[in-house]
Amino acid sequence: MADPHPWIVPQWDAPARVGALITTRAGGYGRAPFDTLNLGLHVGDDPATVARNRARLRAVLPNEPCWLKQVHGTGVVEACAAPADAEGDASVAREAGVVCAVMVADCLPVLLCDRLGRVVAAAHAGWRGLAAGVLEATVQGMQVAPSELLAFLGPAIGPTAFEVGDEVRQAFLAVDPAAAVAFVARPAAADAARTPRKWLANIYALAARRLGACGVTRVYGGGDCTYRDAGRFFSYRRDGATGRMAAAIWLKDE
C-alpha cells in the first residue's frame, strides 16, 4: 500500500491562507531507479507512471501545478499566465488556487510568501541559478517589500556531501566575499600541484546569505540532505539516473 503521507509540510510562520508541500520519493508508483514518487517527465521514466504520480499529487492541490522547463537560470514567470512547460526557474502567483512548483533532486527548492498571504513563489536554486541571482529575481518579481517576505529552504544536497570545484566558490565570492564562510576546504590531494582544489559547499547558507542581502531575513528550513537520506529523497549526485521531487506553494481561497 502506498504511503498516505509522501510529502513534507513546511514548518514556518506563513499565514493560514498559504498552502505548501514538498514531496519525497515515497508513496508513489514505479520501479528503480525512479521508485516511487517520481514527478519528472524528462528523466527516462515511463510517462504513464509519471502521470499516475502527478495525479496523486494533483489530488491534494487546488489545481495542476505550473510546471516549468528549468534551465538553471534566473527566469521568473507569472504562474497564472505561463504556457505548459514555460522556460524559467521560478514562478510567482497572486491568485487563489494557482500552484507554483519546482522540481529538484539535489538543487535547493525555495518557497516564498508574504506575511499577509497576498503573493507566493517557488524558486529552483541550483548553484548556477543561485550564483546568478535567481532568488533576487524571484523576490523582485513578487513586487512587495522584501522585509515582508518569508522563505522556506527545502531538502537539498547538504554541506557534508556537496563537493564543488574552486570555480563554484569563486562565482559566489565575486558577488559576496564573505560567502567564504559557506565553503570548507577538502583535504589536499596527494598530487595537489596537478589536482584542482575541492570544497564542500553549504547551499543552505549560501541561499540564506543571498536572501538576507536583498532584505529577506525570515528564513526557515534547511538541513534535510537529499544525498545522505536515500530512503526519503532522490539525489542526482548520488545516483545519476533518478527521479525528481516537487516543491509547491499556493494561495487558498479566503
C-alpha angles and dihedrals in degrees: 000000000000118000106261092214108047095155144065121239108212115244105220141115096268116148118263091253091067120087122192142164141168120210125225127204092263133094102033141092133273146071134269132323088025098042118174135334099023111163099179120105093188101062102076099265123138106278092219090055092048089050090055090050093048089049089054090054093042090057091069097041129078092234143353109294122251096253113202135205095235117210104173090255139113103261116137122194134192102247095210093059102032119118119230111293094003112186113253145094100235139032134198130205133189099170125085114256097020108126121212114200143171130189123226145172102177100341114104119260112208121195119195138185138162120250094249096051098245101123138020135187142184123207133191106217113185112161094267095052092040092052091045093052109262092148093049090049091049093050090049091049091055089066098212131105109284089227087065093057133096124199132199121201111211131201115310140150105299132232094260092055108032103096114181139172126251091261089067092051091048092051089061097038090053088067100030117017090189089064085086086093088071093062129073119193117241116229111278116263120245089251096041093160091067101026117085113236117258130209137194108232127206103214092182091058092044091052093047090051093051092047092047092050091059094045105268105127103157100084123163137180127028125133102084105116115207093194097053098041104063092162094062107025143047114232124190092191091053101040111016098206104053145126132267131244125209136225114202136182134178145160118254124221111272 
